[in-house]
Amino acid sequence: MLREYWEKVSRVDASSSAGFFVAVLMACGLIILAAAVMALLGGGFVPLAIAAVFVPALLFVALLHATALDRGSRLMIAKGTSTPYVPQHSNIQALVAKGAYREAAEAYRQVIAAQPQDVVACEQLAQLALRELKDWDLALFALRQAEQRILEPRRRAGYALLAANVYRDNLKDYGKTMVELRRILARYPEVPNAAALRAEIEDLKTRHFQAR
């Protein structure tokens, strides 16, 4: 949550080198402000002198660090190191920060269509659809795409369970929720909470028939 708040305020991706440098600039501003206040309160010029020495040094180190981050990112993308590059889609997140939710959703859909391996875009689109747009069909689409793109069965089952939650909690469609839970048990028999899912199916049967 702190990261999301920071990105909304600064309009800069917190994980980028620019985000790191902006954070250092703000910290330097606070140091200078604190030194000025201390000087006005009777501290003389000593706090300002310390700030005059410390702030340029901090900026110099931050600049070197930011340059190293950028160089490392470029090498990671170009050479494919053991740590895979994870797209953050900061340009689309900037649209979300501005409240342009529909434009952001369309941008995510374009990324999903163009990049079959991108699961992050699916996750972020699902969150946008659930939290901001209240578009349950769009959330289901994003979760289905995420499930299809992951090879690990446990994670695939996790996305499927999130889709089942949308049917149950948002759409109040207990029939489709039961269908989804049965599909999960059939496709992912080693899902950790299989017993709980079977019990939920029985509970949903009661709700489903009572709603008729």
MODELLER restraints for C-alpha pairs under 7 A, 6 or more apart:
rsr = mdl.restraints
at = mdl.atoms
rsr.add(forms.Gaussian(group=physical.xy_distance, feature=features.Distance(at['CA:3:A'], at['CA:14:A']), mean=6.68, stdev=0.5))
rsr.add(forms.Gaussian(group=physical.xy_distance, feature=features.Distance(at['CA:7:A'], at['CA:13:A']), mean=5.83, stdev=0.5))
rsr.add(forms.Gaussian(group=physical.xy_distance, feature=features.Distance(at['CA:7:A'], at['CA:14:A']), mean=6.04, stdev=0.5))
rsr.add(forms.Gaussian(group=physical.xy_distance, feature=features.Distance(at['CA:8:A'], at['CA:97:A']), mean=5.40, stdev=0.5))
rsr.add(forms.Gaussian(group=physical.xy_distance, feature=features.Distance(at['CA:11:A'], at['CA:94:A']), mean=6.37, stdev=0.5))
rsr.add(forms.Gaussian(group=physical.xy_distance, feature=features.Distance(at['CA:12:A'], at['CA:19:A']), mean=5.40, stdev=0.5))
rsr.add(forms.Gaussian(group=physical.xy_distance, feature=features.Distance(at['CA:13:A'], at['CA:19:A']), mean=5.58, stdev=0.5))
rsr.add(forms.Gaussian(group=physical.xy_distance, feature=features.Distance(at['CA:13:A'], at['CA:90:A']), mean=5.75, stdev=0.5))
rsr.add(forms.Gaussian(group=physical.xy_distance, feature=features.Distance(at['CA:14:A'], at['CA:20:A']), mean=6.67, stdev=0.5))
rsr.add(forms.Gaussian(group=physical.xy_distance, feature=features.Distance(at['CA:17:A'], at['CA:66:A']), mean=4.72, stdev=0.5))
rsr.add(forms.Gaussian(group=physical.xy_distance, feature=features.Distance(at['CA:17:A'], at['CA:69:A']), mean=5.86, stdev=0.5))
rsr.add(forms.Gaussian(group=physical.xy_distance, feature=features.Distance(at['CA:17:A'], at['CA:70:A']), mean=6.25, stdev=0.5))
rsr.add(forms.Gaussian(group=physical.xy_distance, feature=features.Distance(at['CA:20:A'], at['CA:66:A']), mean=6.90, stdev=0.5))
rsr.add(forms.Gaussian(group=physical.xy_distance, feature=features.Distance(at['CA:21:A'], at['CA:62:A']), mean=6.18, stdev=0.5))
rsr.add(forms.Gaussian(group=physical.xy_distance, feature=features.Distance(at['CA:21:A'], at['CA:63:A']), mean=6.94, stdev=0.5))
rsr.add(forms.Gaussian(group=physical.xy_distance, feature=features.Distance(at['CA:21:A'], at['CA:66:A']), mean=6.49, stdev=0.5))
rsr.add(forms.Gaussian(group=physical.xy_distance, feature=features.Distance(at['CA:24:A'], at['CA:62:A']), mean=6.82, stdev=0.5))
rsr.add(forms.Gaussian(group=physical.xy_distance, feature=features.Distance(at['CA:28:A'], at['CA:55:A']), mean=5.86, stdev=0.5))
rsr.add(forms.Gaussian(group=physical.xy_distance, feature=features.Distance(at['CA:31:A'], at['CA:51:A']), mean=6.73, stdev=0.5))
rsr.add(forms.Gaussian(group=physical.xy_distance, feature=features.Distance(at['CA:32:A'], at['CA:51:A']), mean=6.08, stdev=0.5))
rsr.add(forms.Gaussian(group=physical.xy_distance, feature=features.Distance(at['CA:35:A'], at['CA:47:A']), mean=4.90, stdev=0.5))
rsr.add(forms.Gaussian(group=physical.xy_distance, feature=features.Distance(at['CA:35:A'], at['CA:48:A']), mean=5.31, stdev=0.5))
rsr.add(forms.Gaussian(group=physical.xy_distance, feature=features.Distance(at['CA:35:A'], at['CA:51:A']), mean=6.60, stdev=0.5))
rsr.add(forms.Gaussian(group=physical.xy_distance, feature=features.Distance(at['CA:36:A'], at['CA:48:A']), mean=6.44, stdev=0.5))
rsr.add(forms.Gaussian(group=physical.xy_distance, feature=features.Distance(at['CA:38:A'], at['CA:47:A']), mean=6.66, stdev=0.5))
rsr.add(forms.Gaussian(group=physical.xy_distance, feature=features.Distance(at['CA:39:A'], at['CA:45:A']), mean=5.98, stdev=0.5))
rsr.add(forms.Gaussian(group=physical.xy_distance, feature=features.Distance(at['CA:39:A'], at['CA:47:A']), mean=6.30, stdev=0.5))
rsr.add(forms.Gaussian(group=physical.xy_distance, feature=features.Distance(at['CA:39:A'], at['CA:48:A']), mean=7.00, stdev=0.5))
rsr.add(forms.Gaussian(group=physical.xy_distance, feature=features.Distance(at['CA:76:A'], at['CA:85:A']), mean=6.62, stdev=0.5))
rsr.add(forms.Gaussian(group=physical.xy_distance, feature=features.Distance(at['CA:77:A'], at['CA:85:A']), mean=6.35, stdev=0.5))
rsr.add(forms.Gaussian(group=physical.xy_distance, feature=features.Distance(at['CA:92:A'], at['CA:104:A']), mean=5.46, stdev=0.5))
rsr.add(forms.Gaussian(group=physical.xy_distance, feature=features.Distance(at['CA:92:A'], at['CA:107:A']), mean=6.74, stdev=0.5))
rsr.add(forms.Gaussian(group=physical.xy_distance, feature=features.Distance(at['CA:95:A'], at['CA:101:A']), mean=6.82, stdev=0.5))
rsr.add(forms.Gaussian(group=physical.xy_distance, feature=features.Distance(at['CA:95:A'], at['CA:104:A']), mean=5.64, stdev=0.5))
rsr.add(forms.Gaussian(group=physical.xy_distance, feature=features.Distance(at['CA:96:A'], at['CA:104:A']), mean=6.10, stdev=0.5))
rsr.add(forms.Gaussian(group=physical.xy_distance, feature=features.Distance(at['CA:101:A'], at['CA:133:A']), mean=7.00, stdev=0.5))
rsr.add(forms.Gaussian(group=physical.xy_distance, feature=features.Distance(at['CA:105:A'], at['CA:125:A']), mean=6.21, stdev=0.5))
rsr.add(forms.Gaussian(group=physical.xy_distance, feature=features.Distance(at['CA:108:A'], at['CA:121:A']), mean=5.86, stdev=0.5))
rsr.add(forms.Gaussian(group=physical.xy_distance, feature=features.Distance(at['CA:108:A'], at['CA:125:A']), mean=6.16, stdev=0.5))
rsr.add(forms.Gaussian(group=physical.xy_distance, feature=features.Distance(at['CA:111:A'], at['CA:121:A']), mean=6.90, stdev=0.5))
rsr.add(forms.Gaussian(group=physical.xy_distance, feature=features.Distance(at['CA:112:A'], at['CA:118:A']), mean=6.59, stdev=0.5))
rsr.add(forms.Gaussian(group=physical.xy_distance, feature=features.Distance(at['CA:112:A'], at['CA:121:A']), mean=6.39, stdev=0.5))
rsr.add(forms.Gaussian(group=physical.xy_distance, feature=features.Distance(at['CA:112:A'], at['CA:122:A']), mean=6.75, stdev=0.5))
rsr.add(forms.Gaussian(group=physical.xy_distance, feature=features.Distance(at['CA:117:A'], at['CA:149:A']), mean=6.20, stdev=0.5))
rsr.add(forms.Gaussian(group=physical.xy_distance, feature=features.Distance(at['CA:119:A'], at['CA:146:A']), mean=5.47, stdev=0.5))
rsr.add(forms.Gaussian(group=physical.xy_distance, feature=features.Distance(at['CA:119:A'], at['CA:149:A']), mean=6.57, stdev=0.5))
rsr.add(forms.Gaussian(group=physical.xy_distance, feature=features.Distance(at['CA:122:A'], at['CA:142:A']), mean=4.90, stdev=0.5))
rsr.add(forms.Gaussian(group=physical.xy_distance, feature=features.Distance(at['CA:122:A'], at['CA:143:A']), mean=6.57, stdev=0.5))
rsr.add(forms.Gaussian(group=physical.xy_distance, feature=features.Distance(at['CA:122:A'], at['CA:145:A']), mean=6.45, stdev=0.5))
rsr.add(forms.Gaussian(group=physical.xy_distance, feature=features.Distance(at['CA:122:A'], at['CA:146:A']), mean=5.50, stdev=0.5))
rsr.add(forms.Gaussian(group=physical.xy_distance, feature=features.Distance(at['CA:123:A'], at['CA:142:A']), mean=6.82, stdev=0.5))
rsr.add(forms.Gaussian(group=physical.xy_distance, feature=features.Distance(at['CA:123:A'], at['CA:146:A']), mean=6.87, stdev=0.5))
rsr.add(forms.Gaussian(group=physical.xy_distance, feature=features.Distance(at['CA:125:A'], at['CA:142:A']), mean=6.14, stdev=0.5))
rsr.add(forms.Gaussian(group=physical.xy_distance, feature=features.Distance(at['CA:126:A'], at['CA:139:A']), mean=4.47, stdev=0.5))
rsr.add(forms.Gaussian(group=physical.xy_distance, feature=features.Distance(at['CA:126:A'], at['CA:142:A']), mean=5.24, stdev=0.5))
rsr.add(forms.Gaussian(group=physical.xy_distance, feature=features.Distance(at['CA:126:A'], at['CA:143:A']), mean=6.30, stdev=0.5))
rsr.add(forms.Gaussian(group=physical.xy_distance, feature=features.Distance(at['CA:129:A'], at['CA:135:A']), mean=5.08, stdev=0.5))
rsr.add(forms.Gaussian(group=physical.xy_distance, feature=features.Distance(at['CA:129:A'], at['CA:136:A']), mean=6.69, stdev=0.5))
rsr.add(forms.Gaussian(group=physical.xy_distance, feature=features.Distance(at['CA:129:A'], at['CA:138:A']), mean=6.08, stdev=0.5))
rsr.add(forms.Gaussian(group=physical.xy_distance, feature=features.Distance(at['CA:129:A'], at['CA:139:A']), mean=5.18, stdev=0.5))
rsr.add(forms.Gaussian(group=physical.xy_distance, feature=features.Distance(at['CA:130:A'], at['CA:136:A']), mean=6.55, stdev=0.5))
rsr.add(forms.Gaussian(group=physical.xy_distance, feature=features.Distance(at['CA:130:A'], at['CA:139:A']), mean=6.13, stdev=0.5))
rsr.add(forms.Gaussian(group=physical.xy_distance, feature=features.Distance(at['CA:136:A'], at['CA:166:A']), mean=6.81, stdev=0.5))
rsr.add(forms.Gaussian(group=physical.xy_distance, feature=features.Distance(at['CA:140:A'], at['CA:163:A']), mean=5.72, stdev=0.5))
rsr.add(forms.Gaussian(group=physical.xy_distance, feature=features.Distance(at['CA:143:A'], at['CA:159:A']), mean=5.72, stdev=0.5))
rsr.add(forms.Gaussian(group=physical.xy_distance, feature=features.Distance(at['CA:143:A'], at['CA:163:A']), mean=6.26, stdev=0.5))
rsr.add(forms.Gaussian(group=physical.xy_distance, feature=features.Distance(at['CA:146:A'], at['CA:159:A']), mean=6.76, stdev=0.5))
rsr.add(forms.Gaussian(group=physical.xy_distance, feature=features.Distance(at['CA:147:A'], at['CA:156:A']), mean=4.66, stdev=0.5))
rsr.add(forms.Gaussian(group=physical.xy_distance, feature=features.Distance(at['CA:147:A'], at['CA:159:A']), mean=5.52, stdev=0.5))
rsr.add(forms.Gaussian(group=physical.xy_distance, feature=features.Distance(at['CA:147:A'], at['CA:160:A']), mean=6.58, stdev=0.5))
rsr.add(forms.Gaussian(group=physical.xy_distance, feature=features.Distance(at['CA:150:A'], at['CA:156:A']), mean=5.99, stdev=0.5))
rsr.add(forms.Gaussian(group=physical.xy_distance, feature=features.Distance(at['CA:153:A'], at['CA:188:A']), mean=6.72, stdev=0.5))
rsr.add(forms.Gaussian(group=physical.xy_distance, feature=features.Distance(at['CA:154:A'], at['CA:191:A']), mean=6.53, stdev=0.5))
rsr.add(forms.Gaussian(group=physical.xy_distance, feature=features.Distance(at['CA:157:A'], at['CA:184:A']), mean=6.51, stdev=0.5))
rsr.add(forms.Gaussian(group=physical.xy_distance, feature=features.Distance(at['CA:157:A'], at['CA:188:A']), mean=6.50, stdev=0.5))
rsr.add(forms.Gaussian(group=physical.xy_distance, feature=features.Distance(at['CA:157:A'], at['CA:191:A']), mean=6.98, stdev=0.5))
rsr.add(forms.Gaussian(group=physical.xy_distance, feature=features.Distance(at['CA:160:A'], at['CA:184:A']), mean=6.82, stdev=0.5))
rsr.add(forms.Gaussian(group=physical.xy_distance, feature=features.Distance(at['CA:164:A'], at['CA:177:A']), mean=5.31, stdev=0.5))
rsr.add(forms.Gaussian(group=physical.xy_distance, feature=features.Distance(at['CA:164:A'], at['CA:180:A']), mean=5.78, stdev=0.5))
rsr.add(forms.Gaussian(group=physical.xy_distance, feature=features.Distance(at['CA:164:A'], at['CA:181:A']), mean=6.66, stdev=0.5))
rsr.add(forms.Gaussian(group=physical.xy_distance, feature=features.Distance(at['CA:167:A'], at['CA:173:A']), mean=5.36, stdev=0.5))
rsr.add(forms.Gaussian(group=physical.xy_distance, feature=features.Distance(at['CA:167:A'], at['CA:174:A']), mean=6.98, stdev=0.5))
rsr.add(forms.Gaussian(group=physical.xy_distance, feature=features.Distance(at['CA:167:A'], at['CA:176:A']), mean=6.48, stdev=0.5))
rsr.add(forms.Gaussian(group=physical.xy_distance, feature=features.Distance(at['CA:167:A'], at['CA:177:A']), mean=5.37, stdev=0.5))
rsr.add(forms.Gaussian(group=physical.xy_distance, feature=features.Distance(at['CA:168:A'], at['CA:174:A']), mean=5.75, stdev=0.5))
rsr.add(forms.Gaussian(group=physical.xy_distance, feature=features.Distance(at['CA:168:A'], at['CA:177:A']), mean=5.64, stdev=0.5))
rsr.add(forms.Gaussian(group=physical.xy_distance, feature=features.Distance(at['CA:174:A'], at['CA:204:A']), mean=6.02, stdev=0.5))
rsr.add(forms.Gaussian(group=physical.xy_distance, feature=features.Distance(at['CA:174:A'], at['CA:208:A']), mean=5.63, stdev=0.5))
rsr.add(forms.Gaussian(group=physical.xy_distance, feature=features.Distance(at['CA:175:A'], at['CA:208:A']), mean=6.36, stdev=0.5))
rsr.add(forms.Gaussian(group=physical.xy_distance, feature=features.Distance(at['CA:178:A'], at['CA:201:A']), mean=5.62, stdev=0.5))
rsr.add(forms.Gaussian(group=physical.xy_distance, feature=features.Distance(at['CA:178:A'], at['CA:204:A']), mean=6.81, stdev=0.5))
rsr.add(forms.Gaussian(group=physical.xy_distance, feature=features.Distance(at['CA:181:A'], at['CA:197:A']), mean=6.72, stdev=0.5))
rsr.add(forms.Gaussian(group=physical.xy_distance, feature=features.Distance(at['CA:185:A'], at['CA:194:A']), mean=6.69, stdev=0.5))
